[in-house]
């Protein structure tokens, strides 16, 4: 499909959604074009607009805008999307009303809505300072990363130290199994329920196994641009047999030392709560649970000593030394807006003054290698170290066919956890399911 045709169809497809949004009377105030259009304002009055989808940091982004105003004289109108509002649907409505912000927010799947309509940011200086920019094969760099999240095997550093286990010594499946065994032998004295908090619950944690855990098969240990295994999955409808069996054999080791009450029937809340309370040495969740340790589970975390948290790669093959990282969403610059002023603001956001606000005040984990600030989030230090050292791989699980995780991968991993099939049986059953999906 030609891009002009795609843009035209985008407008037509959005009409019904936009009409609902524009007439719904919701609390969102559209951006006034006079504030964002340099043709309608003097140089001193030039303003740009930014859509923020994270309502929990609305005040911090207002602070960011105020700091930029003080330094540049340019106003940044930050409009925060109310909780529960569909951001992409809202943006479609603003686009049709000719009220699109100068900087919009997109998740990975959302970029398809703006095919050919976003500014190429490839020549911007900040691109050299991060591995987390959103890149399109056809349009170049079209997404600015303002924060990042990570997937790895999180651990309680205090427990590992007491058990005499150096996380740096875990470099492959054999050393991983040896470490789990060492901790398990001291489980009682360490106050542990189990060494690992892992659940393959099909109903409530399919996203954890089918996306995040399986995502390590797709990407762990690879360069961020390496799409070998996601291409095999999507284009050839197959898995690499040798790599997958190493991966699932690693999962089997992990299962043996997991909380058996959690393994099949446990849920996310139990998993995080037990880790926060110091009941597991490891947990199979990503950096996003840091917000819970400082929030809902803060009391348990405090009672467990507010222990230091680390993260190791899923070392299912010897030498794997990367965790998976990606922004949950990106800021993008539409071509039709005040793109030059928007690009200047984003460049400033990658700099020292803005990073201090975004990291220390908003609690973001910076995706920029030069950033010297660390958030108070329990995961911030370890994730920042991986980012600054370039030891990260991408999140290509986001590019899987829709429903693959829930309907194919998670059911297979669940059957494996139940002992209904072995690693070879899982491989062949997944191959068949993938081919027929």
Buried (B, 14 or more C-beta within 10 A) or exposed (E): EEEEEBBEEBEEEBEEBBEEBBEEEBEBEBBEBEBBBBEEBEEEEBBBBBBBBBEEBBEBBBBBBBBBEEEBEBBBBBBBBEEEBEBBBBBBBBBBBEBBBBBBBBBBEBBEBBBBBBBBBEEBEBBEBBBBBBBBEEBBBBBBBBBBBBBBBBBBBBBBEBBEBEBEEBBBBEBBBEBBEBBBEBBEEBEBBBBBBBBBBBEBBBBBBBBBBBBBBBBBBBBBEBBBBBEBBBEEBBBBEEBBBBBBBBBBBBBEBBBEEBBBBBBBEBBBBBBBBBBBBBBBBBBBBBBBBBEBBEEBBEEBEBBBBBBBBBBBBEEBBBBBBBBBBBBBBBEEBBBBBBBBBBBBBBBEBBBBBBBBBBBBBBBBBBBEBBBEBBBBBBBBEBBBEEBBBBBBBEBBEEEBBBBBBBBBBBBBBEEEBEBEEBBEBBBEBBEEE
